[in-house]
């Protein structure tokens, strides 16, 4: 059996972190965002995660001192599961904690995290961050793990998402 990791796309246009485009900091009550299983060894996804982690300082610089056009900062975080190699899920309301860790709220309904629900507050470590994004002038900045998934989406959805990304 091929090991997989779980990653999620959200929203009508399948944008990471539905709250980011909806203009709200709360998770949707009814989460219909698709869950996409990706092989753990998928080279494109692993390259996207590596690039996102390498460019994390860009996220933190904007998070710490956002320009007026930069809003809705969110992180994608990997949570270990018993079923697969982990579920990667977008977090809203991200905060740095005094202990050096981070907290955020699940932006979607977790699939493989029993007892956890969209909107739950949870803590995590920087080592668990797999992607980041924020909005700048209405465009998605970051979102590296979205890019490898575009090819598996219907063309109209992928084109709409590319149009919302600062650097598709």
C-alpha positions in Angstrom: 0.0 0.0 0.0 1.3 3.5 -0.9 1.6 5.8 2.1 -0.3 9.0 1.7 -0.5 12.4 3.3 -3.8 14.2 3.3 -4.0 17.8 2.1 -7.0 19.9 1.6 -8.3 22.5 -0.8 -11.2 24.7 0.2 -13.8 27.1 -1.0 -15.9 27.4 -4.1 -12.8 28.1 -6.1 -10.9 25.5 -4.0 -8.7 28.1 -2.3 -6.6 27.2 0.7 -8.2 28.4 3.9 -11.8 29.2 3.1 -11.8 31.9 5.8 -9.2 33.8 3.9 -11.5 34.5 1.0 -14.7 34.7 2.9 -13.4 37.6 4.9 -14.1 35.9 8.3 -11.9 34.4 10.9 -14.2 31.6 11.7 -14.4 28.2 10.1 -17.4 27.3 8.0 -20.1 25.3 9.9 -20.6 22.9 7.0 -17.2 22.1 5.5 -17.4 20.7 1.9 -13.9 21.3 1.0 -12.3 18.4 -0.9 -9.7 16.3 0.8 -7.0 15.2 -1.5 -4.7 12.2 -0.7 -1.2 12.7 -2.0 1.5 10.1 -2.1 4.1 10.8 0.7 6.8 10.4 -1.9 5.2 12.8 -4.4 8.2 14.9 -5.7 6.1 17.9 -6.7 4.4 18.2 -3.3 7.6 17.6 -1.4 9.3 20.3 -3.4 6.4 22.6 -2.7 6.5 21.9 1.0 10.3 22.5 1.0 9.9 25.8 -0.9 7.2 26.9 1.5 9.4 26.2 4.5 12.4 27.9 2.9 10.3 31.1 2.3 8.6 31.0 5.7 10.5 34.2 6.7 8.4 36.1 4.0 5.3 35.0 5.9 6.6 36.0 9.3 7.8 39.4 8.0 4.3 40.2 6.7 2.7 38.7 9.8 4.8 40.9 12.1 4.5 44.1 10.2 1.7 43.7 7.6 1.2 46.4 4.9 -2.3 47.7 4.8 -2.9 45.5 1.7 -1.7 42.3 3.5 -4.3 40.4 5.4 -5.6 37.0 6.5 -2.4 35.2 7.3 -2.7 31.5 7.6 -0.5 28.4 7.9 -0.9 24.9 6.7 0.2 22.5 9.4 0.9 18.7 9.4 -0.8 16.7 12.2 0.2 13.1 12.7 -2.5 10.5 12.3 -2.8 6.8 12.7 -4.4 6.3 9.3 -1.7 7.9 7.0 1.4 9.9 7.1 -0.4 13.0 8.4 -3.1 15.4 7.6 -2.1 18.9 6.4 -4.8 21.4 7.2 -5.0 25.2 7.1 -5.1 27.1 10.3 -6.7 30.5 10.8 -6.2 33.0 13.6 -2.5 32.1 13.8 -0.6 33.3 16.9 2.9 33.1 18.2 3.0 31.8 21.8 5.4 32.9 24.5 6.8 29.3 24.8 8.1 29.5 21.2 5.2 27.5 19.7 2.2 28.5 17.8 -1.6 28.3 17.9 -4.4 28.5 15.4 -7.9 27.3 14.6 -8.7 24.6 12.1 -10.0 26.3 9.0 -11.7 23.1 7.9 -13.2 19.9 9.4 -10.2 17.5 10.0 -10.8 14.1 8.4 -8.3 12.0 10.3 -8.1 13.7 13.7 -10.7 12.1 15.9 -12.4 14.5 18.3 -11.2 17.6 16.4 -13.5 20.0 14.7 -13.3 23.0 12.4 -12.7 26.1 14.5 -11.0 24.2 17.3 -7.9 26.0 18.8 -4.8 23.9 18.7 -1.1 24.3 19.3 1.7 23.2 17.0 5.5 23.6 16.4 7.3 25.4 13.5 8.6 22.0 12.4 5.0 21.0 11.6 4.3 23.9 9.2 4.1 22.8 5.6 2.8 25.9 3.9 1.8 29.5 4.4 -0.3 32.2 2.7 -1.8 35.6 3.1 -3.8 37.9 0.9 -2.2 41.0 -0.7 -4.4 43.3 -2.8 -6.9 40.5 -3.1 -4.4 37.9 -4.4 -3.0 34.8 -2.6 0.7 35.1 -1.7 2.4 31.8 -0.9 0.2 28.7 -1.0 3.0 26.6 -2.6 1.2 23.3 -1.9 -1.8 24.5 -3.9 0.2 24.6 -7.1 0.9 20.9 -7.5 -2.8 20.2 -6.9 -4.0 22.4 -9.8 -3.4 19.7 -12.3 -5.9 17.4 -10.5 -8.6 20.0 -10.4 -11.3 20.7 -13.1 -9.8 23.2 -15.6 -12.3 26.0 -14.8 -11.6 25.7 -11.0 -7.8 25.6 -11.6 -8.0 28.6 -13.9 -10.1 30.5 -11.4 -7.6 29.7 -8.6 -4.6 30.7 -10.7 -6.3 34.0 -11.3 -6.5 34.6 -7.5 -2.8 33.8 -7.0 -0.1 36.5 -7.0 2.4 34.1 -8.6 0.6 31.1 -10.1 
